[in-house]
Structure formats: C-alpha cells, structure tokens
Amino acid sequence: MGSFFKVEEAKIELVFMEEEEAEEKQFVSKSDIRDLEHQKSLENKKQMIKDHPAIKEAEKLFNAKIDKIKLSEE
C-alpha cells in the first residue's frame, strides 16, 4: 500500500464496534442507508399508486378500498 501512495511508511487503523456500541452511537452503515432509501422509494411508489386518479375512480365505482399493493422486484 505504501508503494501505491508513494510513501515509505503507511499506517492503517481499523476500529470495529460491537452491535450494542453501534446502536448506542446510532451508527448506520452505507448498506443500511441504501436499504432505508430503497424502502422509502417503494413506499413512495405505493403512495403514488394509491393516489392515482384512475385508482380513486375505480375505488368509487366498485365501492372498495385498496388495502395492499405489491410491487414486483426488478
């Protein structure tokens, strides 16, 4: 690694946390952030479908409410 950065000496320090410590410090990994953003995106899509005028009209016509929306994973 020292040759890559063209330095004579390179020092790397890794610090690992226990799950409890991570929860206390409210640490969120990049993977967790990506998952949360994906979930938020899915919820927004579901809400857009529920609020679509055609869906609202169908609910009126059939006197029914949509309670589940399943999005395909692509």
C-alpha positions in Angstrom: 0.0 0.0 0.0 2.9 2.3 0.7 4.1 1.9 -2.9 0.7 2.7 -4.2 0.6 6.0 -2.4 4.4 6.5 -2.9 5.2 6.8 0.7 7.8 4.9 2.7 5.5 4.1 5.6 1.8 3.5 5.7 -0.3 3.0 8.8 -3.8 1.6 8.7 -6.0 1.5 11.7 -9.3 -0.4 11.7 -11.8 0.0 14.5 -14.6 -2.4 14.9 -17.7 -1.8 17.0 -19.9 -4.3 18.8 -23.6 -4.1 17.8 -24.6 -2.6 21.2 -22.0 0.1 20.8 -23.1 0.9 17.3 -26.7 1.2 18.4 -25.7 3.5 21.3 -23.8 5.7 18.9 -26.7 5.4 16.3 -24.2 4.2 13.7 -25.8 3.5 10.3 -23.8 1.6 7.7 -23.8 2.5 4.0 -25.7 -0.7 3.3 -28.3 0.2 5.9 -28.7 3.7 4.4 -29.1 2.1 0.9 -31.8 -0.3 2.3 -33.6 2.6 4.0 -33.6 4.6 0.8 -34.9 1.7 -1.2 -37.7 1.1 1.3 -38.6 4.8 1.2 -38.7 4.7 -2.6 -41.0 1.7 -2.5 -43.3 3.4 -0.1 -43.4 6.5 -2.3 -44.3 4.3 -5.3 -47.1 2.6 -3.4 -48.5 6.0 -2.2 -48.4 7.3 -5.8 -50.4 4.3 -7.0 -52.9 4.8 -4.2 -53.3 8.5 -5.0 -53.6 8.0 -8.8 -56.9 9.4 -10.2 -57.7 6.1 -12.0 -57.3 4.1 -8.8 -59.5 6.6 -6.9 -62.2 6.3 -9.6 -62.1 2.5 -9.5 -62.5 2.6 -5.7 -65.6 4.8 -6.2 -67.0 2.6 -9.0 -66.5 -0.7 -7.0 -67.2 0.8 -3.6 -64.0 -0.7 -2.3 -60.7 0.4 -0.9 -57.2 -0.8 -1.9 -55.5 -2.2 1.2 -52.5 -4.0 -0.4 -50.1 -3.0 -3.1 -47.4 -5.5 -4.1 -44.6 -4.1 -6.3 -42.5 -6.5 -8.3 -38.8 -6.6 -7.5 -36.8 -5.6 -10.6 
